[in-house]
Amino acid sequence: MLLNFYPIQFFANVQFVLGNTMTVIAAVLLGPWYAFLTAMMASTGLMLIWDSPHVYLIFGLEALFLGYARRRDIYALYADAAYWLLLGAPLVYLYVVFLMDIPPSHLGFIISKQGINGLIYTSIASLLILAIPKLWFLKDKVKDRHRRQLSAQLTYFFTLLVTLTLLFSALIFNYYSLERQQVMLKQNMTEAVAHISASTQSYIENHKTVIQNTANQLTLIADKPEKWQAILSSFHESYPSFISMLIADPDAKIVNASPVSRLIAIDKKAQDININDRDYFIESFYNRRLFVSSAFLGRGFGNDAIVAMSTPFYLDEQHTQVAGIIEGSLDLSYFSHIDQVSEYSNDESVVMVDEKNQIIFASKKLSLKPLSQFNFVINKGGYHANLELINIHKMTSIVPEYIYTHRELNNGWTVYILKEFSPLLKLAEEQMFASFIMLLVSLVCTFYISTKLSALLTVPLEAVANQFSLPDSGKVSTIDDNSPREVFSLYQRLVASKEQLVAHQMELEQTVANRTAELEKANKKLTELVDRDPLTGLYNRRYAERKFSELLEFCLRSEQTITVAILDLDLFKTINDNYGHLAGDECLRKVSQLLQKYFKRDIDIVARYGGEEFLLILPLSNTLHIEHHLNGFREALSQLEITSPEDNQAFKVMVSIGAITANADYEADLDKWIKIADENLYQAKQQGRNRTIIDIITD
């Protein structure tokens, strides 16, 4: 806001503001709404200076536009250019046309100024963001939605630098060019007013001399009134720039006139024209001096606007007694001749006023009436120029109409030279437009060149990346001799690093393979330790319980039966007591081996249930043969001779079996099956041991 209190004056009503730089920074880093708040603060400064509320609308919309463009990963400079083309310029146009008293010819200059100003502070803001590293790591700044390409970033940075450089160069050139134009214009107008003033002064002095010479001639023949007319007519013929000339006697009555026809016309009307109320008579007769009057309308001899020159003539050479006065009425149209022959009059206008500020002469294009008051207002509004500016038609307008200069003559008259202000503004507009076209062409060229330059860097880098991202195909490197030295050096280092990495990777893969094999072996051993009984090598109870649900599902799908059997060695304690615990362990191992021999299908589960008890889970059982199969094992075991490892004594062992055979949908809980099998085992023990009791459930 403080920066906008001091806008930079360029020309006319064009001022450049830099406070909006903070708005662009906020839009890029913080998003649209923080930018909008910043724009409102910055616009307040402009509102206090310009007293124009449009700044809130135009710059507020610009902040939102830039903020939302940033969220779509559009660079600020491109977004701002789009804003002024699509929204900013039309809004400024509508505001100026409908709400401001500014000629349409000024619109192009004002609108182009706004767009260029926007590009300037946007470029400055973007460069400040790049130049201040702390802004890169701002905590809550807006993040890019997609990672930007390096080539696009380089192109944008080049465009930023070229845009800012060209804009400043063009504006400085235009500023000094307009300054020179104003100096030359002021010099030309000063010379013009000096020339016309000198011509006018000479014209007046010459005619004053004519009047004085005529008076001198009349003084010589003052006693011969009959000769006055001849002298008067002779001088009038020699100086036709007088509309008329007359001689008045001491009573202020006209006695002679030229042309004579005017006096004859008055005589025919029997009129006496008395001029005792005219300033030229009073000043010449009573004050006895050569007098030049203000402009006034003639009377009697015509109704033309005239300036009277008069002087007395005398009856004696000592000038003691006035014989009368001689008066000449200057033709004011002569001044148009001065205006036309002036070498400066092509696009300049002349206004000549008397000491009473009455218009003696004005160029036709100004449409000012002679003898009217020359009213004007010196323009000290918002238009800045090193020239004096004036309004003569639109007094209340803030837009100056004319550049002017003036000079006062010796007799109190003033000569004004006026030149329209709009051509100078048009020149500034053309220069601004030419600068904009030059900027546009330069940006296109810069964009093309920077794209090619960035390719010199990015293409080799992409080639390097492709070399290391694609599988090794054995092809020769595509990094050619035209690649930059740094890129080629990077490529060589990456090749060396890749070779080391590949070697290390192969070594690591071999190590991993070895470790994997060892781990698999260890896991296998661990699984065996977890699922198998270490003494007998059979599965343990936990494994059997876990596998039962799988076997149950398998039999359910095929609608088959399952047999669950509990085996308990008879009088096993007596073996430990009589032959020792080693004999008992050997007995358990032999029984386990025989179980694995009799129940050897892959789907059969043979497990040590605990102590001298064993568990059988036999899926796909044949209800007609299962009991016979169990008894076959029991009889085989009773015939098995076992040798004690301590004393080599032989002994035998018998087994009691309790079992259940049922369809798989009988019960999902293994404990229910085991309970029935255990009850049957108990009955087998009660009935004398070494027997099999089985329940076959068919429902």
Residue, then its C-alpha position, 0 to 999 in steps of 0.5 A: m500500500l505504501l508503494n502505491f502512494y508513490p506511483i511513477q509518473f510517465f507521461a500525461n495521465v499515465q502512472f506506473v504502480l509497483g505496490n501490486t508486486m506484493t499481490v502477485i507474490a501472495a498469489v504465487l505463494l499463498g493462493p487466491w484469497y490471500a492475494f485478494l486481501t493483499a490487492m485490497m490493501a494495495s488498492t487502498g493506496l491507489m484509491l487515496i491517490w486517484d480517487s477512483p474505486h475501479v482499482y478495487l474491482i480490476f486489481g481484486l479480480e487480477a489477484l483472484f485470477l492469478g491465484y487460481a491460475r497458480r493452482r492450475d500450475i500456470y506461470a504468473l507472467y502468462a496468467d497476467a497477460a491472459y488476464w489483461l487480454l481477456l478481462g482487464a482491458p475490457l473492464v478498463y474500456l467500459y469504465v473509461v467509456f461510461l464513467m470517465d470524461i476522457p476522449p475515445s482517442h485516449l483509450g488505447f493509450i490508457i488500456s495499453k498502459q494498464g497491460i504493460n504495467g501489469l506485466i512489469y510488476t508481475s515480472i518483478a514479483s516472479l524474479l523476486i521469488l526466484a531471488i529470495p531463497k527463503l520464499w522457496f521453502l515457505k511452510d504453507k505455500v501453494k504446491d505444484r500439482h504436477r512436477r514441472q519440466l526443466s525445459a519449461q522452467l528455463t523457457y519461463f525464466f528466459t521469458l521473464l528476463v527478456t520481458l522485464t529488460l525489454l519493457f524497461s528499455a522501451l519505457i525509458f526510451n519512450y520517456y526520453s523520446l517524449e521528453r525530447q518531443q516536448v522540448m522541441l515542441k515548446q521551442n517551436m511554439t516559443e519561436a512561433v509566438a515570438h515571430i507572430s508577436a514581432s510581426t504584430q508589433s511591427y504592424i502596429e508600429n508601422h501604422k502608428t507611424v503612418i498616423q503620426n506622419t499624416a498628423n504632421q502633414l495636416t499640421l503644415i496645412a492646418d489653416k487650409p481645411e480644403k486640402w485635408q481630404a486630399i492628404l487623408s485620401s492619399f495616405h489611405e490609398s497607400y495603407p489599405s490595411f486601415i478600414s477607414m480614416l477620418i478627421a474630427d474637429p475640436d467639437a468631435k464632429i467628423v469633417n473628413a473621411s476616407p473612403v469619401s463614400r462613407l462620409i457622403a452616405i452620412d451627409k445624405k442621411a443628414q446625420d451628424i456623427n459626434i465622437n466625443d465619447r470615443d476613447y480615441f478622441i478623448e485621449s488624442f484631443y485632451n491628452r494630446r498623445l498618440f493613442v491605440s484603442s482596445a478592440f470595439l465595434g465601429r459606429g457610423f462608418g460600419n459595424d466592423a470590429i476595429v482598433a482605432m489609432s489616433t493622434p492630434f494635429y495642430l494649428d501651429e508648429q509649437h503645438t499650442q492649439v489643437a486643430g483636430i484629430i486624425e484617426g485610422s481604423l485598423d482592419l483586424s482581418y489582417f491578422s489572419h494574414i499573419d497567421q496564414v503566412s506564418e511558417y509555424s501555422n500548419d497545426e497551430s492556432v493563434v489568439m490575440v487579445d487586447e489589454k481588456n482580454q477581448i479577442i482581437f483575432a482567433s484562428k477559425k478552427l478555434s471557433l472564437k468570436p472577435l470582441s468576446q472575452f477570452n476565457f480559459v482554464i489552465n489545466k493542472g489536473g492529473y495530466h503530467a507534461n513539461l508543457e503549459l496546458i489549457n482548456i478553452h472549450k471544456m472548462t471542467s474537463i480533466v483532459p487538457e485540450y491545448i498546449y499553449t505559450h504566450r507573449e505580451l506586446n508593448n501596447g498591452w496586447t497578448v498573443y497566444i499560440l495553441k496546439e492540440f494536445s491529442p497529437l502528442l498523446k497519439l504519438a505516445e500511444e503509437q510509441m507504446f503500441a510499437s513497444f508492445i509489438m516489439l515486446l510480443v515479437s521478442l517474446v515469440c523469438t525468445f520462447y523459440i530460442s529458449t526452447k532450443l537452448s533448454a533442449l541442449l541441456t535437457v535432451p542430453l540429460e534425458a539421454v543419460a536418464n534413459q541409459f540408466s532407466l532402460p534394461d542393459s541392451g548392450k547398445v553403444s551410448t547415445i551421448d554424442d560429442n555435442s553434449p556439454r562437458e558437464v553432462f558428459s562428465l556426469y554420464q561417465r561418473l554415472v556409468a562408473s557408479k552403475e558398474q559398481l552398483v551392478a557388481h554390488q547388486m550381484e554380490l548382494e543377490q548371491t548373499v540374499a540367495n544364500r541367506t534365503a536357503e539357510l532361512e528356508k532350511a531353518n524354517k523347515k527345521l523349526t516347523e518340524l520342531v513345532d509340528r512333530d514329536p521329537l521322540t517318535g517323529l510323529y506329528n504332535r497333537r497341535y498339528a493334528e487339531r489344526k489339520f482336522s478342519e482342512l480334512l473335514e472341509f475336504c470330506l464335506r465336499s466329497e461327502q466322505t466319512i472320517t475315522v478318529a481313533i485313540l490308541d493307548l499302550d496296555l500296561f506301559k508303566t510296567i515296561n518302564d518299571n521292568y526294563g527302564h525308561l530307555a526301553g519305554d522310549e524304544c517301545l514308543r519309537k517302534v510303535s510309531q514306526l509300525l503306525q506309519k507303516y500301517f497308516k501310510r496314505d498322504i492324507d492320514i494323520v498319525a500323531r502322538y497324543g501324549g505319553e503312551e497315547f496316539l491319535l489317528i485321523l483317517p479321512l475317506s474311511n471305508t466303514l466296512h473295513i476300518e475296524h478290520h484295519l485297526n485290528g490288523f495293526r493291533e495284532a501286528l503290534s502284539q506280535l512285534e518283539i522289542t529289544s531293550p537298549e540297556d540289557n538287550q532283553a526282548f519284550k512285547v506290548m499290546v494296545s487298546i483302541g477306541a474309535i469313531t467313524a462318521n460322515a464329515d458333517y457329523e461334528a465340526d469340533l474335533d473334541k467331540w470326536i475324540k470324546i467318543a473315541d476316548e469313551n470307546l477306549y475306556q470300554a476296551k480297557q474295561q473289557g480286558r485290554n488288547r481290543t478295538i471298540i469302534d462306533i460307526i455312525t451312519d446318520 
